[in-house]
Amino acid sequence: MSQQAFIPQMRPLFGAPEKEELLRYLDEDGFFTEFERTAAFERAIAEFTGAKHCIVVNNGTVSLSLAALAVGVGPGDEVICPNYTMIATPNSVHMLGAKPVFVDVEADTLILHPEAVRKALTPRTKAIMLVSANGRAPSAAAGGSEAFEALARETGVALIEDAAQSLGSWYPDGRHIGRAGAIGSFSFSAPKIISTGQGGALITDDDALADKLKRLKDFGRARGGTDIHDSIGFNFKFTELQACVGLAQMRQLPERLPRKKAIWQRYWDGLQGVPGVQLFAHDTQLCTPWFIDGRFERREELAAHLKAAGIGTRTMYPPIHQQKAYDLPGSFPVSEAIGREGLWLPSMIQLEDAQVDRICAEIRRFYGA
């Protein structure tokens, strides 16, 4: 292995701001379960995204399940999901007794196409999970997010946005990704642009849905601080300690977003013209890439070469229908190709320019470019 320091594919960034926020909280307050800091974190997300309401929960998978519950998904219903996504997307509706119905994605965006979704609709379809892969929006050629909104209005099927990877990314019309659907969902797990270790958030402009989500995450309480329950609910609450970390991370977001874009641009420039390499394109005026994603010929050999050179990588999501957990028949050419060739390069926010240059040089060396 190279004597240079190992470059991991991802490492979260927590430091002095998070420590200060936590210590201040411990000195001042005693509510470890969600309270004023959690409310402040929710306001920060709502203000940043422009949403009317934000509800935070214990993780991003639960946020998707609650979104599905809130729009009426239940046992026997069908929910359209991309065949390329993190497995939490379909698992979140499977947990409710609903059936995820898989549809392949577009080759250039790894996002659903509205006409492919239309063909998969049945009388049992209750919702569409629109996943904005790596902060990308549906392509303009496919009609953008507006095509999905129109399809939802036409059919009465609810549109849920799985925007787990898309904090800091916008649609061309100026709305933050997550606001085209009835409900948008974000994740704050360790690899995300901001992290609370685990955590998720739901945004909506619909007062009734917001009220339903708040009840669903808090035992179905009529209101906080009471044991009167008007509906069935669960315990998916956040914690004040996570909220402290989240508030500190949100304050760093204005610096993180341009840095993420700059890292992607340096990779893009450094790998131009390399045969066998296809990074996914981003419009960085709108999109903040979460990871550096691409298709690489001889992926396994490349990953081994990079590891020997002290550089970590991670294979992209395999096609869900081929995973043992689902094991379904069908042909999904794009997601299957990603399963063979998709690779995430080092993408952490603290990555230095010299490290990106070193990674690009090793990739060019591998391909003889």
Residue pairs with C-beta under 8 A, 6 or more apart in sequence:
1 307
1 308
1 309
1 310
2 308
2 309
2 310
4 310
4 358
5 310
6 310
6 311
6 312
7 310
7 311
7 312
7 346
7 351
7 355
7 358
7 359
8 312
8 346
8 348
9 312
9 313
9 314
9 344
9 345
9 346
9 347
9 348
10 190
10 191
10 291
10 312
10 314
10 344
10 346
10 347
10 348
11 348
11 350
12 190
12 191
12 195
12 348
13 348
13 349
13 350
14 195
14 245
17 248
17 249
17 251
17 252
18 244
18 245
18 248
18 249
20 248
21 244
21 245
21 247
21 248
22 241
22 244
22 245
24 244
25 37
25 240
25 241
25 244
29 35
29 36
29 37
29 240
31 240
32 239
32 240
32 241
33 237
33 239
33 240
34 56
34 237
34 238
34 239
34 240
34 243
35 240
36 240
37 240
37 243
37 244
37 247
38 56
38 238
38 239
38 240
38 242
38 243
40 243
40 247
41 56
41 238
41 243
41 246
41 247
41 250
42 54
42 55
42 56
42 201
43 54
44 246
44 247
44 250
45 51
45 54
45 56
45 186
45 201
45 203
45 250
46 52
46 53
46 54
46 203
48 167
48 176
48 250
48 253
49 167
49 176
49 178
49 179
49 184
49 203
50 175
50 176
50 179
51 176
51 178
51 179
51 184
51 203
51 204
51 205
52 204
52 205
52 206
52 207
52 210
53 203
53 204
53 205
53 206
53 207
53 209
53 210
53 213
54 201
54 202
54 203
55 201
55 202
55 210
55 213
55 214
55 217
56 199
56 200
56 201
56 202
56 238
56 243
56 246
57 63
57 66
57 199
57 200
57 201
57 202
57 217
57 236
57 237
57 238
58 198
58 199
58 200
58 236
58 237
58 238
59 187
59 189
59 198
59 199
59 200
60 88
60 164
60 185
60 186
60 187
60 188
60 189
60 199
60 200
61 88
61 91
61 92
61 200
62 92
62 200
62 236
63 185
63 186
63 187
63 200
63 201
63 202
64 88
64 89
64 92
64 93
64 129
64 160
64 162
64 185
64 200
65 92
65 93
65 95
65 96
66 202
66 213
66 216
66 217
66 236
67 160
67 183
67 185
67 202
67 213
68 79
68 92
68 93
68 96
68 98
68 126
68 127
68 160
69 96
69 216
70 183
70 209
70 212
70 213
70 216
71 126
71 127
71 158
71 160
71 182
71 183
71 209
72 126
72 158
73 79
73 93
73 96
73 98
73 126
73 127
73 158
74 96
74 97
74 98
74 126
75 96
75 97
75 98
76 97
76 98
76 99
76 124
77 93
77 96
77 98
77 99
77 124
77 125
77 126
77 127
78 98
78 99
78 100
78 101
78 122
78 124
78 125
78 126
79 90
79 93
79 98
79 99
79 100
79 101
79 125
79 126
79 127
79 128
79 129
80 100
80 101
80 103
80 112
80 117
80 120
80 121
80 125
80 127
80 128
80 129
80 157
81 89
81 90
81 93
81 100
81 101
81 102
81 103
81 129
81 131
81 320
82 89
82 102
82 103
82 104
82 105
82 110
82 111
82 112
82 129
82 131
82 133
82 335
83 102
83 103
83 104
83 105
83 319
83 320
83 321
83 332
83 335
84 104
84 105
84 110
84 133
84 317
84 319
84 320
84 332
84 334
84 335
84 338
85 129
85 131
85 133
85 162
85 317
85 320
86 164
86 317
87 317
87 320
87 323
87 325
88 164
89 100
89 129
89 131
89 162
90 100
90 102
90 129
90 320
90 326
93 99
93 100
93 127
93 129
94 100
98 126
99 124
100 129
100 326
101 120
101 122
101 125
102 320
102 321
102 326
102 328
102 330
102 332
103 112
103 116
103 117
103 120
104 116
104 332
104 333
104 334
104 335
105 111
105 112
105 113
105 133
105 334
105 335
106 112
106 113
106 138
106 139
106 142
106 334
107 334
107 337
108 139
108 280
108 281
109 133
109 136
109 137
109 138
109 139
109 280
110 133
110 134
110 136
110 280
110 293
110 334
110 335
110 338
111 130
111 131
111 132
111 133
111 136
111 137
111 138
111 139
111 142
112 128
112 130
112 131
112 138
112 148
113 138
113 142
114 138
114 142
114 143
114 147
114 148
114 150
114 151
115 142
117 128
117 148
117 151
118 151
121 155
121 157
125 155
125 157
126 157
126 158
127 157
127 158
127 159
127 160
128 148
128 151
128 152
128 157
128 158
128 159
128 160
129 160
129 162
130 138
130 145
130 148
130 159
130 160
130 161
130 162
130 180
130 181
131 161
131 162
131 164
132 138
132 161
132 162
132 163
132 165
132 166
132 169
132 177
132 178
133 165
133 293
134 165
134 166
134 280
134 282
134 287
134 289
134 290
134 291
134 293
135 165
135 166
135 168
135 169
135 177
135 282
135 287
135 288
135 289
135 290
136 169
136 280
136 282
136 287
137 144
137 145
137 169
137 171
137 172
137 177
137 286
137 287
138 144
138 145
138 147
138 148
140 172
143 150
144 171
144 172
145 171
145 175
145 180
146 173
146 180
148 159
148 180
148 181
149 159
149 180
149 181
151 157
151 159
152 158
152 159
152 181
152 182
158 181
158 182
159 180
159 181
159 182
160 181
160 182
160 183
160 184
160 185
161 177
161 178
161 179
161 180
161 181
161 183
161 184
161 185
162 185
163 169
163 177
163 178
163 184
163 185
163 186
164 185
164 186
164 187
164 192
164 200
165 187
165 192
165 290
165 291
166 177
166 178
166 186
166 288
166 290
167 186
167 192
167 193
167 194
167 253
167 288
168 193
168 253
168 256
168 257
168 260
168 288
169 176
169 177
169 286
169 287
169 288
170 176
170 177
170 286
170 287
171 177
171 179
171 180
171 286
172 286
177 184
178 184
178 185
178 186
178 203
179 203
179 205
182 204
182 206
182 209
183 202
183 203
183 204
183 206
183 209
183 213
184 202
184 203
184 204
185 200
185 201
185 202
186 192
186 200
186 201
186 202
186 203
187 199
187 200
188 194
188 195
188 196
188 197
188 198
188 199
188 200
188 201
188 242
188 246
188 249
189 195
189 197
189 198
189 199
190 197
191 290
191 291
191 347
192 290
193 253
193 256
193 257
193 260
193 288
193 290
193 349
194 246
194 249
194 250
194 252
194 253
194 256
195 245
195 249
196 242
196 243
196 245
196 246
196 249
197 242
197 245
198 242
199 238
199 242
199 246
202 213
204 210
204 213
215 221
215 222
215 230
215 231
215 233
216 231
216 233
216 234
216 236
217 233
217 234
217 235
217 236
217 237
218 224
218 233
218 235
218 236
218 237
219 229
219 233
219 234
219 235
220 229
220 230
220 231
220 232
220 233
220 234
221 227
221 228
221 229
221 230
221 233
222 228
222 229
222 230
256 349
257 288
259 349
260 288
260 289
260 290
260 349
261 282
261 284
261 288
261 289
263 289
263 292
263 347
263 349
263 351
263 356
264 282
264 284
264 289
264 292
265 284
266 353
266 356
266 357
266 360
267 279
267 292
267 345
267 356
267 359
267 360
268 279
268 281
270 356
270 357
270 360
270 361
270 364
271 277
271 279
271 294
271 360
271 363
271 364
273 369
274 363
274 364
274 367
274 369
275 297
275 367
275 369
276 296
276 297
276 298
276 367
277 294
277 295
277 296
277 297
277 363
277 367
278 294
278 295
278 296
279 292
279 293
279 294
280 293
280 294
280 295
282 289
289 347
290 347
291 344
291 345
291 347
292 344
292 345
292 346
292 347
293 316
293 342
293 343
293 344
293 345
294 342
294 343
294 345
295 337
295 338
295 341
295 342
295 343
296 302
296 341
296 343
297 341
299 315
299 340
299 341
299 342
299 343
301 366
302 313
302 343
302 363
302 366
303 313
303 315
303 343
305 362
305 366
306 312
306 313
306 359
306 362
306 363
306 366
307 313
309 362
311 346
311 358
311 359
311 362
312 346
313 343
313 344
313 345
313 346
314 343
314 344
315 342
315 343
315 344
316 338
316 339
316 342
316 343
316 344
317 338
317 339
317 342
318 338
318 339
319 332
319 335
319 336
319 338
319 339
320 326
320 335
321 327
321 328
321 329
321 330
321 332
321 335
322 336
322 339
345 359
346 355
346 356
346 359
